[in-house]
């Protein structure tokens, strides 16, 4: 029996589609005939931006009630689109918004949902990592509808071009007990986790250890790291050993938290490039780097884990000196 495939996406605040949504659209294109469902305040610009994707139909739920992420309205909108499209397979990007709403939609539709998908074939063989990215599983299901949330990095973003399209706007009940009164975000210089950044900078516990003069230089380490982040808009990651130091009464980098943790017990980011500093490159560190395209490391130990084919390039050097030089070069080039 032929599948009815639906690509579902939430628009960004500016009305566009995120990079991970465009990557998911590219995966949907590889599966054959499909339709598009969009949810947001105003979706016409987003629909036109993917007008040459080859979708048979465009469905949308739009309005001010759908501008902000909220479970009640997001779930109602997604459920309506799935029912009208008669979708048997729903493909969407794995974001905090979709991960919050889509499992409930699967329950309402008496379907199934799988999250953190990292691969999808035309035969609907689904790949995902288990046991902290140490084992890869291939999943198939007979239950329909089947909702799939794809991680970023599964494919290159859609690049088929734009064209005006006709969108079928659907009506959805927007009543909700939750009212969005505003949104607060940290200033850009305070935000250190940037999923869309081209570079991931990972700090290890060595930044807080005694240096060659026999003394720790935590404050200087913080200035050097923040200098790089502010100059490059890189995302900051951390090894577990570094973020755990706060519980041991040691001085730590004040802008780090467990949210920055990458590796076996942390996040598995998907940045194009990664630079690890002051960590050994053992297996718990490397697991979090599985999907980094280009990996480099700085370590004083020429025999550390990074040297054993776990990094593309290892710089055997003092991270403090490397960062001072790097920040000076960035400052000189503006």
Secondary structure in CASP SS format (residue, H / E / C, confidence):
PFRMAT SS
TARGET T0000
AUTHOR 0000-0000-0000
METHOD secondary structure of the structure
MODEL  1
X C 1.00
X C 1.00
X C 1.00
X C 1.00
X E 1.00
X E 1.00
X E 1.00
X E 1.00
X E 1.00
X E 1.00
X C 1.00
X C 1.00
X C 1.00
X C 1.00
X C 1.00
X C 1.00
X C 1.00
X C 1.00
X H 1.00
X H 1.00
X H 1.00
X H 1.00
X H 1.00
X H 1.00
X H 1.00
X H 1.00
X H 1.00
X H 1.00
X H 1.00
X C 1.00
X C 1.00
X C 1.00
X C 1.00
X E 1.00
X E 1.00
X E 1.00
X E 1.00
X E 1.00
X E 1.00
X E 1.00
X C 1.00
X C 1.00
X C 1.00
X H 1.00
X H 1.00
X H 1.00
X H 1.00
X H 1.00
X H 1.00
X C 1.00
X C 1.00
X C 1.00
X C 1.00
X C 1.00
X C 1.00
X C 1.00
X C 1.00
X E 1.00
X E 1.00
X E 1.00
X E 1.00
X E 1.00
X C 1.00
X H 1.00
X H 1.00
X H 1.00
X C 1.00
X C 1.00
X C 1.00
X C 1.00
X H 1.00
X H 1.00
X H 1.00
X H 1.00
X H 1.00
X H 1.00
X H 1.00
X H 1.00
X H 1.00
X H 1.00
X H 1.00
X H 1.00
X H 1.00
X H 1.00
X H 1.00
X C 1.00
X C 1.00
X C 1.00
X E 1.00
X E 1.00
X E 1.00
X E 1.00
X E 1.00
X C 1.00
X C 1.00
X H 1.00
X H 1.00
X H 1.00
X H 1.00
X H 1.00
X H 1.00
X H 1.00
X H 1.00
X H 1.00
X H 1.00
X H 1.00
X H 1.00
X H 1.00
X C 1.00
X C 1.00
X C 1.00
X E 1.00
X E 1.00
X E 1.00
X E 1.00
X E 1.00
X E 1.00
X C 1.00
X E 1.00
X E 1.00
X C 1.00
X C 1.00
X C 1.00
X C 1.00
X C 1.00
X E 1.00
X E 1.00
X E 1.00
X E 1.00
X E 1.00
X C 1.00
X C 1.00
X C 1.00
X C 1.00
X E 1.00
X E 1.00
X E 1.00
X E 1.00
X E 1.00
X C 1.00
X C 1.00
X C 1.00
X C 1.00
X C 1.00
X C 1.00
X E 1.00
X E 1.00
X E 1.00
X E 1.00
X E 1.00
X C 1.00
X C 1.00
X C 1.00
X C 1.00
X C 1.00
X C 1.00
X C 1.00
X C 1.00
X C 1.00
X C 1.00
X C 1.00
X C 1.00
X C 1.00
X C 1.00
X C 1.00
X C 1.00
X C 1.00
X E 1.00
X E 1.00
X C 1.00
X C 1.00
X C 1.00
X C 1.00
X C 1.00
X C 1.00
X C 1.00
X C 1.00
X C 1.00
X C 1.00
X C 1.00
X C 1.00
X C 1.00
X C 1.00
X C 1.00
X C 1.00
X C 1.00
X C 1.00
X C 1.00
X C 1.00
X C 1.00
X C 1.00
X C 1.00
X C 1.00
X C 1.00
X C 1.00
X C 1.00
X C 1.00
X C 1.00
X E 1.00
X E 1.00
X E 1.00
X E 1.00
X E 1.00
X C 1.00
X H 1.00
X H 1.00
X H 1.00
X H 1.00
X C 1.00
X E 1.00
X C 1.00
X C 1.00
X C 1.00
X C 1.00
X C 1.00
X E 1.00
X C 1.00
X H 1.00
X H 1.00
X H 1.00
X H 1.00
X H 1.00
X H 1.00
X H 1.00
X H 1.00
X H 1.00
X H 1.00
X H 1.00
X H 1.00
X H 1.00
X H 1.00
X H 1.00
X C 1.00
X C 1.00
X E 1.00
X E 1.00
X E 1.00
X E 1.00
X C 1.00
X H 1.00
X H 1.00
X H 1.00
X H 1.00
X H 1.00
X H 1.00
X H 1.00
X H 1.00
X H 1.00
X C 1.00
X C 1.00
X C 1.00
X C 1.00
X C 1.00
X C 1.00
X C 1.00
X C 1.00
X C 1.00
X H 1.00
X H 1.00
X H 1.00
X E 1.00
X E 1.00
X C 1.00
X C 1.00
X C 1.00
X C 1.00
X E 1.00
X C 1.00
X C 1.00
X C 1.00
X C 1.00
X C 1.00
X E 1.00
X E 1.00
X E 1.00
X E 1.00
X E 1.00
X C 1.00
X C 1.00
X C 1.00
X C 1.00
X C 1.00
X H 1.00
X H 1.00
X H 1.00
X H 1.00
X H 1.00
X C 1.00
X C 1.00
X C 1.00
X C 1.00
X C 1.00
X C 1.00
X E 1.00
X E 1.00
X E 1.00
X E 1.00
X E 1.00
X E 1.00
X C 1.00
X C 1.00
X C 1.00
X C 1.00
X C 1.00
X H 1.00
X H 1.00
X H 1.00
X C 1.00
X C 1.00
X C 1.00
X C 1.00
X C 1.00
X E 1.00
X E 1.00
X E 1.00
X E 1.00
X C 1.00
X C 1.00
X H 1.00
X H 1.00
X H 1.00
X H 1.00
X H 1.00
X H 1.00
X H 1.00
X H 1.00
X H 1.00
X H 1.00
X H 1.00
X H 1.00
X H 1.00
X H 1.00
X H 1.00
X C 1.00
END
